[in-house]
Amino acid sequence: MRKYEFRITEEILLNKFLSEKGLKHGEIKSLLKNKDIKVNNKRVKDNIKLKINDKIELFLNEELKENEIKITTIYEDENFCILLKPKNILTCGENGLEGKTNFIAVHRLDRNTEGLIIMAKKLDEVDSLKELFKNGQVVKNYICEVEGKVQFNGEIKRAYLFKDAKKSIVYVSDRKERGYKEILTRFRTLRIKTSTTIVECELLTGRTHQLRAHLSYLGHPIIGDKKYGRSEINKKYKEKTQKLFCYKLSFKEIKGKLSYLSKKEFSCLPKWAENLNI
């Protein structure tokens, strides 16, 4: 029998975590029944909710084969690369994109948000790349499908966001209150469908869950968003994860070592939006 150990990096149900590691429903059921799973050194028999930093131990008779996750390279040079991050993988950590590529993320995408992400190939390149984001020299554009019909005309929406780290959720208000930080997002409607709208979003501030929470606050949550959307709508469209994709990274005028990136743009549309003329 082989032993496997994992460290949890986000709140998740045990069954879901194990299925993402390549185990089938029947195998998970058998492991729980035989108490071959330990959480924080205690054997468990139920589908419990795992918390950040929980330690998981599995005891298997066969080699664990994790689900294959395809990671596509959009651009690469000696300093960094731009990857196409798929759903169902964290950006950081041993089990995330960093661990699978041995590169270092200079910004983040949520676990179930797909799209373009910049990764430093060398440790001494991290600060210079992060500085570009800090100075607003990198523009991130997203595309998403939201509930309802809405006409955005490229206007900037302002609100205030509070992050509850313990609950792993954020709250949005139209007033600045204690602990709330300003968020600015530009929205543009690309296509109005029968009961949904495809929207382009530009982050002018980069807060946790900003796009997801901001759109929900405006009354148009992203289809498939379990945290900020509506379960009945997600079931209607059969979407289990948020329909959100970081489709474009643009660089402004840059001086110094990374000046070769000035005015460059990298983009890639998801399959569900390939027929859009953006």
PyRosetta script that sets phi, psi and omega in degrees:
from pyrosetta import init, pose_from_sequence

init()
pose = pose_from_sequence("MRKYEFRITEEILLNKFLSEKGLKHGEIKSLLKNKDIKVNNKRVKDNIKLKINDKIELFLNEELKENEIKITTIYEDENFCILLKPKNILTCGENGLEGKTNFIAVHRLDRNTEGLIIMAKKLDEVDSLKELFKNGQVVKNYICEVEGKVQFNGEIKRAYLFKDAKKSIVYVSDRKERGYKEILTRFRTLRIKTSTTIVECELLTGRTHQLRAHLSYLGHPIIGDKKYGRSEINKKYKEKTQKLFCYKLSFKEIKGKLSYLSKKEFSCLPKWAENLNI")
pose.set_psi(1, 136.4)
pose.set_omega(1, -177.5)
pose.set_phi(2, -105.9)
pose.set_psi(2, 145.3)
pose.set_omega(2, -178.9)
pose.set_phi(3, -109.2)
pose.set_psi(3, 134.5)
pose.set_omega(3, 177.5)
pose.set_phi(4, -124.5)
pose.set_psi(4, 140.2)
pose.set_omega(4, 179.4)
pose.set_phi(5, -123.3)
pose.set_psi(5, 141.1)
pose.set_omega(5, 179.0)
pose.set_phi(6, -138.2)
pose.set_psi(6, 153.6)
pose.set_omega(6, 174.9)
pose.set_phi(7, -117.8)
pose.set_psi(7, 126.1)
pose.set_omega(7, -175.2)
pose.set_phi(8, -77.1)
pose.set_psi(8, 133.6)
pose.set_omega(8, -177.9)
pose.set_phi(9, -112.6)
pose.set_psi(9, -3.1)
pose.set_omega(9, 174.9)
pose.set_phi(10, -156.4)
pose.set_psi(10, 157.3)
pose.set_omega(10, 178.3)
pose.set_phi(11, -66.8)
pose.set_psi(11, 131.3)
pose.set_omega(11, -175.4)
pose.set_phi(12, -162.3)
pose.set_psi(12, 149.4)
pose.set_omega(12, 175.8)
pose.set_phi(13, -71.6)
pose.set_psi(13, 144.4)
pose.set_omega(13, -177.0)
pose.set_phi(14, -57.2)
pose.set_psi(14, -46.5)
pose.set_omega(14, -178.7)
pose.set_phi(15, -60.4)
pose.set_psi(15, -40.7)
pose.set_omega(15, 179.8)
pose.set_phi(16, -66.2)
pose.set_psi(16, -42.5)
pose.set_omega(16, 179.1)
pose.set_phi(17, -59.9)
pose.set_psi(17, -44.6)
pose.set_omega(17, -178.4)
pose.set_phi(18, -67.9)
pose.set_psi(18, -36.8)
pose.set_omega(18, 178.6)
pose.set_phi(19, -66.7)
pose.set_psi(19, -33.0)
pose.set_omega(19, 177.8)
pose.set_phi(20, -71.0)
pose.set_psi(20, -18.8)
pose.set_omega(20, 176.4)
pose.set_phi(21, -87.2)
pose.set_psi(21, 1.8)
pose.set_omega(21, 175.1)
pose.set_phi(22, 103.7)
pose.set_psi(22, 2.1)
pose.set_omega(22, -179.4)
pose.set_phi(23, -85.3)
pose.set_psi(23, 140.6)
pose.set_omega(23, 178.9)
pose.set_phi(24, -85.0)
pose.set_psi(24, 164.2)
pose.set_omega(24, -176.9)
pose.set_phi(25, -55.4)
pose.set_psi(25, -45.8)
pose.set_omega(25, -179.3)
pose.set_phi(26, -63.3)
pose.set_psi(26, -36.7)
pose.set_omega(26, 179.5)
pose.set_phi(27, -68.0)
pose.set_psi(27, -40.6)
pose.set_omega(27, 179.1)
pose.set_phi(28, -65.3)
pose.set_psi(28, -42.7)
pose.set_omega(28, 179.3)
pose.set_phi(29, -59.8)
pose.set_psi(29, -41.7)
pose.set_omega(29, 179.7)
pose.set_phi(30, -67.3)
pose.set_psi(30, -41.3)
pose.set_omega(30, 178.9)
pose.set_phi(31, -61.8)
pose.set_psi(31, -42.1)
pose.set_omega(31, 179.5)
pose.set_phi(32, -67.4)
pose.set_psi(32, -41.2)
pose.set_omega(32, -180.0)
pose.set_phi(33, -61.8)
pose.set_psi(33, -40.6)
pose.set_omega(33, -178.2)
pose.set_phi(34, -88.7)
pose.set_psi(34, 3.3)
pose.set_omega(34, -179.8)
pose.set_phi(35, 55.1)
pose.set_psi(35, 44.2)
pose.set_omega(35, 178.7)
pose.set_phi(36, -96.0)
pose.set_psi(36, 20.8)
pose.set_omega(36, 177.3)
pose.set_phi(37, -128.0)
pose.set_psi(37, 131.8)
pose.set_omega(37, 176.2)
pose.set_phi(38, -117.0)
pose.set_psi(38, 136.9)
pose.set_omega(38, 173.4)
pose.set_phi(39, -120.6)
pose.set_psi(39, 116.0)
pose.set_omega(39, -177.0)
pose.set_phi(40, 53.9)
pose.set_psi(40, 45.7)
pose.set_omega(40, 175.1)
pose.set_phi(41, 72.2)
pose.set_psi(41, 8.4)
pose.set_omega(41, 177.0)
pose.set_phi(42, -117.0)
pose.set_psi(42, 131.9)
pose.set_omega(42, 179.4)
pose.set_phi(43, -69.5)
pose.set_psi(43, 138.5)
pose.set_omega(43, -178.4)
pose.set_phi(44, -122.8)
pose.set_psi(44, 155.6)
pose.set_omega(44, 179.6)
pose.set_phi(45, -131.2)
pose.set_psi(45, 5.7)
pose.set_omega(45, -178.6)
pose.set_phi(46, -126.0)
pose.set_psi(46, 163.2)
pose.set_omega(46, 178.5)
pose.set_phi(47, -81.0)
pose.set_psi(47, 78.8)
pose.set_omega(47, -175.2)
pose.set_phi(48, -84.1)
pose.set_psi(48, 164.3)
pose.set_omega(48, 176.0)
pose.set_phi(49, -87.9)
pose.set_psi(49, 124.6)
pose.set_omega(49, -179.9)
pose.set_phi(50, -88.0)
pose.set_psi(50, 145.3)
pose.set_omega(50, 179.4)
pose.set_phi(51, -112.1)
pose.set_psi(51, 162.9)
pose.set_omega(51, 179.8)
pose.set_phi(52, -58.1)
pose.set_psi(52, 133.5)
pose.set_omega(52, 179.9)
pose.set_phi(53, 79.1)
pose.set_psi(53, 1.6)
pose.set_omega(53, 172.2)
pose.set_phi(54, -61.4)
pose.set_psi(54, 144.6)
pose.set_omega(54, 177.5)
pose.set_phi(55, -103.3)
pose.set_psi(55, 127.6)
pose.set_omega(55, -179.8)
pose.set_phi(56, -111.7)
pose.set_psi(56, 134.4)
pose.set_omega(56, 175.3)
pose.set_phi(57, -124.5)
pose.set_psi(57, 129.6)
pose.set_omega(57, 177.8)
pose.set_phi(58, -115.7)
pose.set_psi(58, 144.0)
pose.set_omega(58, 176.9)
pose.set_phi(59, -122.9)
pose.set_psi(59, 107.6)
pose.set_omega(59, -173.5)
pose.set_phi(60, -120.6)
pose.set_psi(60, 149.1)
pose.set_omega(60, 176.5)
pose.set_phi(61, -81.8)
pose.set_psi(61, -24.8)
pose.set_omega(61, -177.8)
pose.set_phi(62, -120.1)
pose.set_psi(62, 165.2)
pose.set_omega(62, -179.6)
pose.set_phi(63, -67.8)
pose.set_psi(63, 135.0)
pose.set_omega(63, 178.8)
pose.set_phi(64, -78.9)
pose.set_psi(64, 125.1)
pose.set_omega(64, 179.0)
pose.set_phi(65, -116.0)
pose.set_psi(65, 104.8)
pose.set_omega(65, -177.3)
pose.set_phi(66, -68.7)
pose.set_psi(66, 151.3)
pose.set_omega(66, 176.8)
pose.set_phi(67, -58.1)
pose.set_psi(67, 132.8)
pose.set_omega(67, -178.8)
pose.set_phi(68, -72.4)
pose.set_psi(68, 129.7)
pose.set_omega(68, 178.4)
pose.set_phi(69, -115.2)
pose.set_psi(69, 121.1)
pose.set_omega(69, -177.6)
pose.set_phi(70, -85.2)
pose.set_psi(70, 125.7)
pose.set_omega(70, 179.1)
pose.set_phi(71, -118.8)
pose.set_psi(71, 118.1)
pose.set_omega(71, -176.3)
pose.set_phi(72, -99.9)
pose.set_psi(72, 137.3)
pose.set_omega(72, 176.8)
pose.set_phi(73, -92.7)
pose.set_psi(73, 123.4)
pose.set_omega(73, 179.6)
pose.set_phi(74, -91.8)
pose.set_psi(74, -36.6)
pose.set_omega(74, -179.8)
pose.set_phi(75, -154.2)
pose.set_psi(75, 148.3)
pose.set_omega(75, 178.3)
pose.set_phi(76, -155.2)
pose.set_psi(76, 136.9)
pose.set_omega(76, 170.2)
pose.set_phi(77, -140.4)
pose.set_psi(77, -167.6)
pose.set_omega(77, -174.0)
pose.set_phi(78, -71.0)
pose.set_psi(78, -19.3)
pose.set_omega(78, -176.4)
pose.set_phi(79, -96.1)
pose.set_psi(79, -39.8)
pose.set_omega(79, -175.2)
pose.set_phi(80, -157.1)
pose.set_psi(80, 176.2)
pose.set_omega(80, 174.7)
pose.set_phi(81, -141.7)
pose.set_psi(81, 158.3)
pose.set_omega(81, 173.5)
pose.set_phi(82, -113.4)
pose.set_psi(82, 119.1)
pose.set_omega(82, -176.9)
pose.set_phi(83, -109.2)
pose.set_psi(83, 157.0)
pose.set_omega(83, 172.6)
pose.set_phi(84, -97.4)
pose.set_psi(84, 101.5)
pose.set_omega(84, -177.7)
pose.set_phi(85, -77.0)
pose.set_psi(85, 127.8)
pose.set_omega(85, 176.6)
pose.set_phi(86, -84.3)
pose.set_psi(86, 175.5)
pose.set_omega(86, 174.0)
pose.set_phi(87, -70.0)
pose.set_psi(87, 168.4)
pose.set_omega(87, 169.8)
pose.set_phi(88, 65.6)
pose.set_psi(88, 32.8)
pose.set_omega(88, 174.4)
pose.set_phi(89, -150.4)
pose.set_psi(89, 136.7)
pose.set_omega(89, 176.6)
pose.set_phi(90, -72.7)
pose.set_psi(90, 161.0)
pose.set_omega(90, 175.9)
pose.set_phi(91, -77.0)
pose.set_psi(91, -48.8)
pose.set_omega(91, -173.1)
pose.set_phi(92, -105.4)
pose.set_psi(92, 166.7)
pose.set_omega(92, 173.6)
pose.set_phi(93, 96.9)
pose.set_psi(93, 169.3)
pose.set_omega(93, -177.0)
pose.set_phi(94, -60.7)
pose.set_psi(94, -38.2)
pose.set_omega(94, -178.9)
pose.set_phi(95, -93.7)
pose.set_psi(95, 3.8)
pose.set_omega(95, -178.3)
pose.set_phi(96, -98.9)
pose.set_psi(96, -163.9)
pose.set_omega(96, -178.7)
pose.set_phi(97, -60.7)
pose.set_psi(97, -38.0)
pose.set_omega(97, 178.9)
pose.set_phi(98, -60.6)
pose.set_psi(98, -46.5)
pose.set_omega(98, -178.0)
pose.set_phi(99, -66.4)
pose.set_psi(99, -32.0)
pose.set_omega(99, -178.0)
pose.set_phi(100, -81.8)
pose.set_psi(100, -18.7)
pose.set_omega(100, -177.2)
pose.set_phi(101, -114.9)
pose.set_psi(101, -18.1)
pose.set_omega(101, -173.8)
pose.set_phi(102, 65.5)
pose.set_psi(102, 22.2)
pose.set_omega(102, 174.0)
pose.set_phi(103, -107.2)
pose.set_psi(103, 172.5)
pose.set_omega(103, -176.0)
pose.set_phi(104, -117.3)
pose.set_psi(104, 125.1)
pose.set_omega(104, -179.8)
pose.set_phi(105, -73.0)
pose.set_psi(105, 136.1)
pose.set_omega(105, 177.3)
pose.set_phi(106, -105.2)
pose.set_psi(106, -5.6)
pose.set_omega(106, 169.3)
pose.set_phi(107, -154.4)
pose.set_psi(107, 176.7)
pose.set_omega(107, -173.1)
pose.set_phi(108, -128.4)
pose.set_psi(108, 154.2)
pose.set_omega(108, 167.1)
pose.set_phi(109, -123.9)
pose.set_psi(109, 144.5)
pose.set_omega(109, 178.2)
pose.set_phi(110, -59.8)
pose.set_psi(110, 158.9)
pose.set_omega(110, -176.5)
pose.set_phi(111, -48.9)
pose.set_psi(111, -48.3)
pose.set_omega(111, -175.7)
pose.set_phi(112, -103.5)
pose.set_psi(112, 20.8)
pose.set_omega(112, 171.0)
pose.set_phi(113, -99.3)
pose.set_psi(113, 126.6)
pose.set_omega(113, 178.7)
pose.set_phi(114, -91.0)
pose.set_psi(114, 167.1)
pose.set_omega(114, 170.5)
pose.set_phi(115, 133.5)
pose.set_psi(115, -168.8)
pose.set_omega(115, -173.9)
pose.set_phi(116, -80.7)
pose.set_psi(116, 137.2)
pose.set_omega(116, -179.2)
pose.set_phi(117, -143.7)
pose.set_psi(117, 141.3)
pose.set_omega(117, -178.0)
pose.set_phi(118, -95.4)
pose.set_psi(118, 130.3)
pose.set_omega(118, 179.5)
pose.set_phi(119, -125.1)
pose.set_psi(119, 130.3)
pose.set_omega(119, 176.6)
pose.set_phi(120, -79.4)
pose.set_psi(120, 139.6)
pose.set_omega(120, -179.4)
pose.set_phi(121, -91.5)
pose.set_psi(121, -17.8)
pose.set_omega(121, 179.9)
pose.set_phi(122, -132.1)
pose.set_psi(122, 146.5)
pose.set_omega(122, -178.4)
pose.set_phi(123, -59.9)
pose.set_psi(123, -38.5)
pose.set_omega(123, -176.8)
pose.set_phi(124, -76.7)
pose.set_psi(124, 0.3)
pose.set_omega(124, 176.1)
pose.set_phi(125, -98.0)
pose.set_psi(125, -12.1)
pose.set_omega(125, -174.5)
pose.set_phi(126, -60.5)
pose.set_psi(126, -50.0)
pose.set_omega(126, -176.0)
pose.set_phi(127, -62.5)
pose.set_psi(127, -41.3)
pose.set_omega(127, -178.2)
pose.set_phi(128, -67.3)
pose.set_psi(128, -35.7)
pose.set_omega(128, 178.3)
pose.set_phi(129, -73.0)
pose.set_psi(129, -40.6)
pose.set_omega(129, 177.7)
pose.set_phi(130, -64.8)
pose.set_psi(130, -31.1)
pose.set_omega(130, 179.4)
pose.set_phi(131, -63.0)
pose.set_psi(131, -33.9)
pose.set_omega(131, 178.0)
pose.set_phi(132, -61.5)
pose.set_psi(132, -42.4)
pose.set_omega(132, 178.7)
pose.set_phi(133, -67.5)
pose.set_psi(133, -43.0)
pose.set_omega(133, -178.8)
pose.set_phi(134, -60.2)
pose.set_psi(134, -37.1)
pose.set_omega(134, -178.0)
pose.set_phi(135, -88.7)
pose.set_psi(135, 4.4)
pose.set_omega(135, 179.0)
pose.set_phi(136, 71.4)
pose.set_psi(136, 26.7)
pose.set_omega(136, -178.1)
pose.set_phi(137, -93.2)
pose.set_psi(137, -1.2)
pose.set_omega(137, 174.4)
pose.set_phi(138, -120.5)
pose.set_psi(138, 125.7)
pose.set_omega(138, 179.2)
pose.set_phi(139, -104.9)
pose.set_psi(139, 127.1)
pose.set_omega(139, 179.3)
pose.set_phi(140, -108.6)
pose.set_psi(140, 123.6)
pose.set_omega(140, 177.2)
pose.set_phi(141, -115.5)
pose.set_psi(141, 135.3)
pose.set_omega(141, -179.8)
pose.set_phi(142, -117.3)
pose.set_psi(142, 159.2)
pose.set_omega(142, 171.7)
pose.set_phi(143, -128.2)
pose.set_psi(143, 139.4)
pose.set_omega(143, -178.9)
pose.set_phi(144, -149.5)
pose.set_psi(144, 165.3)
pose.set_omega(144, 174.4)
pose.set_phi(145, -116.7)
pose.set_psi(145, 125.8)
pose.set_omega(145, -174.2)
pose.set_phi(146, -116.3)
pose.set_psi(146, 161.5)
pose.set_omega(146, 178.0)
pose.set_phi(147, -72.1)
pose.set_psi(147, 136.8)
pose.set_omega(147, 175.4)
pose.set_phi(148, 86.2)
pose.set_psi(148, 173.5)
pose.set_omega(148, 178.1)
pose.set_phi(149, -101.0)
pose.set_psi(149, 128.9)
pose.set_omega(149, -178.8)
pose.set_phi(150, -148.8)
pose.set_psi(150, 139.9)
pose.set_omega(150, 179.1)
pose.set_phi(151, -110.3)
pose.set_psi(151, 103.9)
pose.set_omega(151, 172.1)
pose.set_phi(152, -99.3)
pose.set_psi(152, 140.9)
pose.set_omega(152, -176.2)
pose.set_phi(153, -119.5)
pose.set_psi(153, 31.5)
pose.set_omega(153, 178.7)
pose.set_phi(154, 86.1)
pose.set_psi(154, 11.9)
pose.set_omega(154, 180.0)
pose.set_phi(155, -76.7)
pose.set_psi(155, 157.1)
pose.set_omega(155, 177.7)
pose.set_phi(156, -96.0)
pose.set_psi(156, 126.4)
pose.set_omega(156, 178.2)
pose.set_phi(157, -101.5)
pose.set_psi(157, 132.3)
pose.set_omega(157, 179.9)
pose.set_phi(158, -110.6)
pose.set_psi(158, 138.9)
pose.set_omega(158, 174.4)
pose.set_phi(159, -156.1)
pose.set_psi(159, -172.4)
pose.set_omega(159, -179.3)
pose.set_phi(160, -132.8)
pose.set_psi(160, 138.3)
pose.set_omega(160, -172.0)
pose.set_phi(161, -123.4)
pose.set_psi(161, 136.6)
pose.set_omega(161, 175.5)
pose.set_phi(162, -117.0)
pose.set_psi(162, 130.7)
pose.set_omega(162, -179.5)
pose.set_phi(163, -101.8)
pose.set_psi(163, 121.0)
pose.set_omega(163, 173.9)
pose.set_phi(164, -99.4)
pose.set_psi(164, 94.0)
pose.set_omega(164, -174.2)
pose.set_phi(165, -63.5)
pose.set_psi(165, -34.2)
pose.set_omega(165, -177.9)
pose.set_phi(166, -65.8)
pose.set_psi(166, -38.4)
pose.set_omega(166, -178.9)
pose.set_phi(167, -93.8)
pose.set_psi(167, -4.6)
pose.set_omega(167, -179.0)
pose.set_phi(168, 54.9)
pose.set_psi(168, 48.8)
pose.set_omega(168, 179.6)
pose.set_phi(169, -148.6)
pose.set_psi(169, 157.3)
pose.set_omega(169, 177.4)
pose.set_phi(170, -121.9)
pose.set_psi(170, 157.6)
pose.set_omega(170, 179.9)
pose.set_phi(171, -125.8)
pose.set_psi(171, 143.4)
pose.set_omega(171, -177.2)
pose.set_phi(172, -118.1)
pose.set_psi(172, 139.6)
pose.set_omega(172, 179.3)
pose.set_phi(173, -136.7)
pose.set_psi(173, 156.6)
pose.set_omega(173, 175.9)
pose.set_phi(174, -87.8)
pose.set_psi(174, -2.4)
pose.set_omega(174, 178.7)
pose.set_phi(175, -120.9)
pose.set_psi(175, 146.7)
pose.set_omega(175, 177.4)
pose.set_phi(176, -80.3)
pose.set_psi(176, 115.2)
pose.set_omega(176, 179.6)
pose.set_phi(177, -120.1)
pose.set_psi(177, 174.7)
pose.set_omega(177, -178.5)
pose.set_phi(178, -59.3)
pose.set_psi(178, 126.4)
pose.set_omega(178, 178.0)
pose.set_phi(179, 88.0)
pose.set_psi(179, -9.6)
pose.set_omega(179, -179.6)
pose.set_phi(180, -88.8)
pose.set_psi(180, 140.5)
pose.set_omega(180, 178.6)
pose.set_phi(181, -117.2)
pose.set_psi(181, 146.9)
pose.set_omega(181, -177.9)
pose.set_phi(182, -65.4)
pose.set_psi(182, 139.1)
pose.set_omega(182, 171.9)
pose.set_phi(183, -125.6)
pose.set_psi(183, 140.9)
pose.set_omega(183, 178.2)
pose.set_phi(184, -129.6)
pose.set_psi(184, 126.0)
pose.set_omega(184, -179.5)
pose.set_phi(185, -137.1)
pose.set_psi(185, 135.1)
pose.set_omega(185, 175.2)
pose.set_phi(186, -99.1)
pose.set_psi(186, 131.1)
pose.set_omega(186, -178.7)
pose.set_phi(187, -120.6)
pose.set_psi(187, 141.9)
pose.set_omega(187, 176.2)
pose.set_phi(188, -142.0)
pose.set_psi(188, 125.4)
pose.set_omega(188, 178.3)
pose.set_phi(189, -74.6)
pose.set_psi(189, 130.3)
pose.set_omega(189, 178.6)
pose.set_phi(190, -101.4)
pose.set_psi(190, -38.8)
pose.set_omega(190, 179.4)
pose.set_phi(191, -158.7)
pose.set_psi(191, 132.2)
pose.set_omega(191, 173.7)
pose.set_phi(192, -99.1)
pose.set_psi(192, 122.3)
pose.set_omega(192, -178.4)
pose.set_phi(193, -101.6)
pose.set_psi(193, -166.8)
pose.set_omega(193, -175.9)
pose.set_phi(194, -58.0)
pose.set_psi(194, -48.2)
pose.set_omega(194, -179.0)
pose.set_phi(195, -140.3)
pose.set_psi(195, 11.3)
pose.set_omega(195, 177.8)
pose.set_phi(196, -137.2)
pose.set_psi(196, 169.2)
pose.set_omega(196, 179.4)
pose.set_phi(197, -135.8)
pose.set_psi(197, 136.6)
pose.set_omega(197, 174.1)
pose.set_phi(198, -93.8)
pose.set_psi(198, 125.2)
pose.set_omega(198, -171.7)
pose.set_phi(199, -125.4)
pose.set_psi(199, 139.5)
pose.set_omega(199, 171.0)
pose.set_phi(200, -96.1)
pose.set_psi(200, 135.6)
pose.set_omega(200, -177.6)
pose.set_phi(201, -126.7)
pose.set_psi(201, 139.4)
pose.set_omega(201, 174.9)
pose.set_phi(202, -121.6)
pose.set_psi(202, 123.2)
pose.set_omega(202, 179.1)
pose.set_phi(203, -80.0)
pose.set_psi(203, 119.0)
pose.set_omega(203, 175.1)
pose.set_phi(204, -99.7)
pose.set_psi(204, -18.1)
pose.set_omega(204, 167.8)
pose.set_phi(205, -130.8)
pose.set_psi(205, 155.9)
pose.set_omega(205, -174.8)
pose.set_phi(206, -120.2)
pose.set_psi(206, 71.9)
pose.set_omega(206, 179.9)
pose.set_phi(207, -93.5)
pose.set_psi(207, 159.8)
pose.set_omega(207, 177.7)
pose.set_phi(208, -57.4)
pose.set_psi(208, 129.5)
pose.set_omega(208, 176.7)
pose.set_phi(209, 55.1)
pose.set_psi(209, 26.0)
pose.set_omega(209, -172.8)
pose.set_phi(210, -56.1)
pose.set_psi(210, -53.6)
pose.set_omega(210, -176.6)
pose.set_phi(211, -62.5)
pose.set_psi(211, -46.1)
pose.set_omega(211, -177.0)
pose.set_phi(212, -62.1)
pose.set_psi(212, -46.8)
pose.set_omega(212, -177.8)
pose.set_phi(213, -72.8)
pose.set_psi(213, -37.4)
pose.set_omega(213, -178.5)
pose.set_phi(214, -64.9)
pose.set_psi(214, -45.9)
pose.set_omega(214, 179.8)
pose.set_phi(215, -65.8)
pose.set_psi(215, -38.1)
pose.set_omega(215, 177.0)
pose.set_phi(216, -63.3)
pose.set_psi(216, -41.9)
pose.set_omega(216, 178.5)
pose.set_phi(217, -61.8)
pose.set_psi(217, -34.6)
pose.set_omega(217, 179.8)
pose.set_phi(218, -78.3)
pose.set_psi(218, -2.5)
pose.set_omega(218, 177.9)
pose.set_phi(219, 92.8)
pose.set_psi(219, 10.4)
pose.set_omega(219, -178.6)
pose.set_phi(220, -133.9)
pose.set_psi(220, 70.6)
pose.set_omega(220, -179.1)
pose.set_phi(221, -64.3)
pose.set_psi(221, 153.7)
pose.set_omega(221, 179.6)
pose.set_phi(222, -71.0)
pose.set_psi(222, 134.4)
pose.set_omega(222, 178.7)
pose.set_phi(223, -59.3)
pose.set_psi(223, 131.2)
pose.set_omega(223, 178.3)
pose.set_phi(224, 91.4)
pose.set_psi(224, -5.0)
pose.set_omega(224, -178.0)
pose.set_phi(225, -80.0)
pose.set_psi(225, 109.4)
pose.set_omega(225, -177.4)
pose.set_phi(226, -72.8)
pose.set_psi(226, -29.9)
pose.set_omega(226, -174.2)
pose.set_phi(227, -84.6)
pose.set_psi(227, -40.3)
pose.set_omega(227, -174.9)
pose.set_phi(228, -116.6)
pose.set_psi(228, -0.3)
pose.set_omega(228, -179.9)
pose.set_phi(229, -102.9)
pose.set_psi(229, -163.6)
pose.set_omega(229, -179.4)
pose.set_phi(230, -116.4)
pose.set_psi(230, 127.8)
pose.set_omega(230, -174.5)
pose.set_phi(231, -60.3)
pose.set_psi(231, -37.7)
pose.set_omega(231, -178.2)
pose.set_phi(232, -66.8)
pose.set_psi(232, -34.2)
pose.set_omega(232, 177.6)
pose.set_phi(233, -71.8)
pose.set_psi(233, -42.4)
pose.set_omega(233, 178.9)
pose.set_phi(234, -61.1)
pose.set_psi(234, -40.0)
pose.set_omega(234, 178.5)
pose.set_phi(235, -66.8)
pose.set_psi(235, -38.7)
pose.set_omega(235, 179.7)
pose.set_phi(236, -58.6)
pose.set_psi(236, -41.9)
pose.set_omega(236, -178.1)
pose.set_phi(237, -95.9)
pose.set_psi(237, 2.9)
pose.set_omega(237, 176.3)
pose.set_phi(238, 56.2)
pose.set_psi(238, 41.1)
pose.set_omega(238, 178.2)
pose.set_phi(239, -109.4)
pose.set_psi(239, 122.5)
pose.set_omega(239, -178.0)
pose.set_phi(240, -96.1)
pose.set_psi(240, -14.7)
pose.set_omega(240, 177.9)
pose.set_phi(241, -136.0)
pose.set_psi(241, 157.5)
pose.set_omega(241, -174.7)
pose.set_phi(242, -60.9)
pose.set_psi(242, 135.7)
pose.set_omega(242, -179.4)
pose.set_phi(243, -86.3)
pose.set_psi(243, 74.7)
pose.set_omega(243, -173.5)
pose.set_phi(244, -137.2)
pose.set_psi(244, 132.7)
pose.set_omega(244, -172.3)
pose.set_phi(245, -142.8)
pose.set_psi(245, 124.8)
pose.set_omega(245, 173.5)
pose.set_phi(246, -81.5)
pose.set_psi(246, 100.3)
pose.set_omega(246, -168.8)
pose.set_phi(247, -97.9)
pose.set_psi(247, -13.9)
pose.set_omega(247, -177.1)
pose.set_phi(248, -145.9)
pose.set_psi(248, 136.2)
pose.set_omega(248, 172.2)
pose.set_phi(249, -122.4)
pose.set_psi(249, 122.8)
pose.set_omega(249, -178.7)
pose.set_phi(250, -122.1)
pose.set_psi(250, 140.9)
pose.set_omega(250, 179.5)
pose.set_phi(251, -107.4)
pose.set_psi(251, 135.3)
pose.set_omega(251, 175.7)
pose.set_phi(252, -84.9)
pose.set_psi(252, -165.9)
pose.set_omega(252, 178.8)
pose.set_phi(253, -66.0)
pose.set_psi(253, 125.6)
pose.set_omega(253, -176.6)
pose.set_phi(254, -126.7)
pose.set_psi(254, 136.5)
pose.set_omega(254, 176.5)
pose.set_phi(255, -111.4)
pose.set_psi(255, 158.9)
pose.set_omega(255, 177.1)
pose.set_phi(256, 91.3)
pose.set_psi(256, -151.8)
pose.set_omega(256, -172.2)
pose.set_phi(257, -56.4)
pose.set_psi(257, -37.4)
pose.set_omega(257, -176.0)
pose.set_phi(258, -99.9)
pose.set_psi(258, 22.2)
pose.set_omega(258, -177.2)
pose.set_phi(259, -62.9)
pose.set_psi(259, -21.8)
pose.set_omega(259, -179.5)
pose.set_phi(260, -66.3)
pose.set_psi(260, -11.7)
pose.set_omega(260, 178.7)
pose.set_phi(261, -90.0)
pose.set_psi(261, -5.9)
pose.set_omega(261, -176.7)
pose.set_phi(262, -52.7)
pose.set_psi(262, 129.7)
pose.set_omega(262, 176.4)
pose.set_phi(263, 63.8)
pose.set_psi(263, 12.1)
pose.set_omega(263, 177.7)
pose.set_phi(264, -83.0)
pose.set_psi(264, 153.0)
pose.set_omega(264, -177.6)
pose.set_phi(265, -141.2)
pose.set_psi(265, 137.6)
pose.set_omega(265, 179.1)
pose.set_phi(266, -127.1)
pose.set_psi(266, 133.1)
pose.set_omega(266, -177.7)
pose.set_phi(267, -145.6)
pose.set_psi(267, 157.1)
pose.set_omega(267, 179.0)
pose.set_phi(268, -163.2)
pose.set_psi(268, 123.1)
pose.set_omega(268, -178.7)
pose.set_phi(269, -93.7)
pose.set_psi(269, 147.7)
pose.set_omega(269, 174.2)
pose.set_phi(270, -70.9)
pose.set_psi(270, 161.8)
pose.set_omega(270, -177.6)
pose.set_phi(271, -59.3)
pose.set_psi(271, -36.7)
pose.set_omega(271, -176.7)
pose.set_phi(272, -72.5)
pose.set_psi(272, -4.5)
pose.set_omega(272, -179.2)
pose.set_phi(273, -127.9)
pose.set_psi(273, 13.1)
pose.set_omega(273, -174.9)
pose.set_phi(274, -65.7)
pose.set_psi(274, -23.8)
pose.set_omega(274, -178.4)
pose.set_phi(275, -89.0)
pose.set_psi(275, 5.6)
pose.set_omega(275, 177.0)
pose.set_phi(276, -84.6)
pose.set_psi(276, 142.1)
pose.set_omega(276, 178.4)
pose.set_phi(277, -100.6)
pose.set_psi(277, 91.7)
pose.set_omega(277, -176.8)
pose.set_phi(278, -99.2)
pose.dump_pdb("model.pdb")
